[in-house]
Amino acid sequence: MLVTFVIASVKGLHRIVDVAWGIAFAGVAVVTWALSAGYGDDGRRLAVTLATCVWGLRLAFHIARRGRGHGEDPRYAKMLARAPGHPALYALRTVYLLQGGLVWLVSLPVQAAAYLPDGPDPLLVLGLVLWAAGLTFEAVGDHQLARFKSDPANRGRIMDRGLWSWTRHPNYFGDFLVWWGLYLTACADWRTALLALVSPLMMSGLLIWGSGKRLLEAHMAQRPGYAAYVARTSGFLPRPPRRPAQRTEAR
């Protein structure tokens, strides 16, 4: 995150911290894999490391491709415009160092699982299945949204097709499944399960009430058609869209 801060400051583009978010998780996983050699089960270590890297690098690539050619993210521009003191130092404290701490904290299951001496067990398998479901849900949702935005006929319209008709945030719901899945990989021992529980709880809080769903919906609230989309589409957990309410005439 410190390296990203230097690069972003030179380029004058703090949105690249969103790309570094996924890469940082992959970095934690790889370093943990190297340090845990000789302590944890090799199969578990490799599975958890690969799962984390695939998720983190896919997310980083997607965000980098989505933001290519665009200027500063409006969220960071607004934050820096009203920053007390020096904007860059304010960004360092409130974005880069904060996200660095969050990466370490959310990665606790990855770190803990790598040191478990036991071989594959049902919880590891279940965790990887949940991880795969979340990754698929997230990747499909991102792909559907990218295709929708690439069509000029959809400019100004609300994406309400595919997975986006079942939940307003398929990408965040996918992340939610990914991190609960990775948490299960660390649950073979009750002590690591207890230690790592803060991770999926923290990620769920960020996605639903923190910098994910809440901020995005506040930004989208004034878009034409968004209120109707909210009325018929689940806010997080997927479910079939509601039918429009039927108006009844007084007799």
C-alpha positions in Angstrom: 0.0 0.0 0.0 2.9 2.4 0.6 4.3 1.6 -2.8 0.9 2.2 -4.3 0.7 5.5 -2.4 4.0 6.7 -4.0 2.8 5.7 -7.5 -0.6 7.3 -7.0 0.9 10.5 -5.7 3.3 10.7 -8.7 0.5 10.0 -11.2 -2.1 12.2 -9.3 -4.6 9.3 -9.5 -5.6 7.7 -6.2 -8.1 5.3 -7.8 -5.3 2.8 -8.4 -5.5 1.9 -4.7 -8.6 -0.1 -5.7 -6.4 -2.2 -8.0 -3.8 -2.7 -5.2 -6.5 -4.0 -2.9 -6.8 -7.4 -4.7 -3.0 -7.6 -5.3 -2.3 -7.0 -1.6 -4.5 -10.0 -0.6 -2.5 -12.2 -3.1 0.7 -10.8 -1.6 -0.3 -11.8 1.9 -1.3 -15.3 0.7 2.0 -15.9 -1.1 4.2 -14.6 1.8 2.2 -16.8 4.2 2.6 -19.8 2.0 6.4 -19.3 2.0 6.6 -18.7 5.7 4.4 -21.7 6.6 6.5 -24.2 4.8 7.2 -27.1 7.2 4.4 -26.1 9.6 1.1 -26.5 7.8 -0.3 -29.3 5.5 1.1 -28.7 2.0 -2.3 -29.5 0.3 -4.2 -27.0 2.4 -1.5 -24.3 2.1 -1.5 -24.6 -1.7 -5.3 -24.7 -2.0 -5.8 -21.6 0.2 -3.0 -19.7 -1.5 -4.2 -20.4 -5.0 -7.8 -19.5 -4.1 -6.8 -16.2 -2.6 -4.5 -15.3 -5.5 -7.1 -16.2 -8.1 -9.7 -14.1 -6.4 -7.4 -11.1 -5.7 -5.7 -11.0 -9.1 -9.0 -11.4 -11.0 -10.5 -8.5 -9.0 -7.4 -6.3 -9.6 -7.4 -7.0 -13.4 -11.1 -6.2 -13.6 -10.8 -2.9 -11.7 -7.8 -1.9 -13.7 -9.5 -2.6 -17.0 -12.7 -0.9 -15.9 -10.8 2.3 -14.9 -8.5 2.5 -17.8 -8.7 5.9 -19.5 -10.8 7.4 -16.8 -9.8 10.2 -14.4 -9.9 10.2 -10.7 -12.7 8.3 -8.9 -15.4 10.8 -7.8 -15.2 9.3 -4.2 -11.5 10.1 -3.9 -11.8 13.5 -5.6 -14.6 14.5 -3.2 -12.7 13.2 -0.1 -9.4 15.0 -1.1 -11.3 18.2 -1.9 -12.5 18.5 1.7 -9.4 16.9 3.4 -8.1 18.8 6.4 -4.4 19.7 6.0 -2.3 18.2 3.2 -4.6 16.1 0.9 -1.9 13.5 0.1 -1.1 12.9 3.8 -4.8 12.7 4.6 -5.2 10.0 1.8 -2.2 8.1 3.2 -3.8 7.9 6.7 -7.4 7.4 5.8 -7.1 5.2 2.6 -3.7 3.5 2.2 -2.8 2.7 5.8 -6.3 1.9 6.6 -6.7 -0.5 3.7 -3.3 -2.1 4.5 -4.6 -2.9 8.0 -7.8 -4.2 6.7 -6.0 -6.5 4.2 -4.1 -8.0 7.0 -7.1 -8.4 9.3 -9.4 -9.8 6.6 -6.6 -12.2 5.5 -6.5 -13.9 8.9 -8.2 -17.1 7.7 -5.7 -17.4 4.9 -2.8 -17.0 7.3 -4.3 -19.3 9.9 -5.2 -22.1 7.5 -1.7 -22.2 6.1 -0.4 -23.3 9.5 -2.9 -26.1 10.2 -1.1 -29.5 10.2 -4.2 -31.5 9.3 -4.8 -32.6 5.7 -8.0 -31.9 3.7 -11.2 -32.3 5.6 -14.9 -31.7 4.8 -14.7 -28.0 6.0 -11.8 -27.3 3.6 -13.8 -28.9 0.7 -17.0 -27.0 1.7 -15.0 -23.7 2.0 -13.5 -24.1 -1.5 -16.9 -24.9 -2.9 -18.3 -21.8 -1.3 -15.3 -19.8 -2.6 -15.9 -21.1 -6.1 -19.6 -20.2 -6.0 -18.7 -16.7 -4.9 -16.0 -16.2 -7.4 -18.3 -17.3 -10.2 -21.2 -15.1 -9.0 -18.8 -12.1 -8.8 -17.1 -12.7 -12.1 -20.4 -13.3 -14.0 -21.9 -10.2 -12.5 -18.9 -8.1 -13.5 -19.0 -9.5 -17.0 -22.7 -8.8 -17.4 -22.3 -5.2 -16.2 -19.3 -4.6 -18.5 -21.2 -5.8 -21.5 -24.2 -3.7 -20.6 -22.1 -0.5 -20.2 -20.3 -1.2 -23.5 -23.5 -0.8 -25.5 -24.1 3.0 -26.2 -27.9 2.3 -26.2 -27.7 1.6 -22.5 -26.2 5.0 -21.6 -28.0 6.4 -18.6 -30.0 3.3 -18.0 -30.0 1.1 -14.9 -28.5 -2.4 -15.3 -31.3 -4.8 -14.2 -30.6 -7.9 -16.2 -29.1 -11.3 -15.5 -27.8 -11.6 -11.9 -28.5 -7.8 -11.5 -32.2 -8.6 -11.6 -31.8 -10.9 -8.5 -29.6 -8.7 -6.4 -28.4 -5.1 -6.8 -24.9 -6.1 -5.9 -23.9 -9.5 -7.3 -20.2 -8.5 -7.1 -20.4 -7.7 -3.4 -22.5 -10.9 -2.7 -19.8 -12.9 -4.5 -17.1 -11.4 -2.3 -19.3 -12.2 0.7 -19.3 -15.9 -0.3 -15.6 -15.9 -1.1 -14.6 -14.8 2.3 -17.0 -17.0 4.2 -15.6 -19.8 2.1 -12.0 -19.0 2.9 -13.0 -18.7 6.6 -14.2 -22.3 6.5 -10.8 -23.5 5.3 -9.4 -22.3 8.7 -12.0 -24.0 10.8 -10.4 -27.5 11.3 -9.2 -26.2 14.7 -11.5 -24.3 17.0 -8.8 -21.9 18.0 -8.1 -20.8 14.4 -11.8 -20.7 13.8 -12.3 -18.3 16.7 -9.3 -16.2 15.8 -10.3 -15.9 12.1 -14.0 -15.2 12.6 -13.3 -11.5 12.6 -12.4 -11.7 8.9 -15.7 -12.7 7.3 -17.6 -10.5 9.8 -15.4 -7.6 8.9 -15.7 -8.2 5.1 -19.5 -8.6 5.4 -19.7 -5.3 7.3 -17.6 -3.5 4.7 -19.6 -4.9 1.8 -23.0 -4.2 3.3 -22.7 -1.2 5.7 -19.2 0.2 4.9 -17.6 1.3 1.7 -19.5 -1.1 -0.5 -23.3 -1.3 -0.9 -24.1 1.8 1.3 -21.8 4.3 -0.5 -22.6 3.0 -4.0 -26.4 3.2 -3.4 -26.0 6.7 -2.0 -24.2 7.7 -5.2 -26.8 6.0 -7.4 -29.9 7.3 -5.5 -30.6 10.2 -7.8 -30.3 8.2 -11.0 -33.5 8.0 -13.1 -35.2 4.7 -12.6 -33.1 3.6 -9.6 -35.8 3.9 -7.0 -38.0 1.5 -9.1 -35.0 -0.8 -9.4 -34.6 -0.8 -5.6 -38.3 -1.5 -5.1 -38.2 -4.7 -7.2 -34.7 -6.0 -6.6 -33.1 -7.5 -3.5 -30.5 -5.3 -1.8 -28.0 -8.1 -1.2 -29.1 -11.8 -0.9 -30.2 -13.0 -4.4 -33.9 -13.7 -4.9 -36.3 -13.5 -7.8 -37.3 -9.9 -8.6 -40.6 -8.6 -7.1 -43.4 -8.0 -9.5 -44.7 -4.4 -9.8 -47.5 -3.7 -7.4 -50.9 -3.8 -9.0 -52.9 -0.6 -8.6 -56.6 -1.1 -7.6 -59.2 1.4 -8.5 -61.8 2.5 -6.0 -65.3 1.4 -6.8 
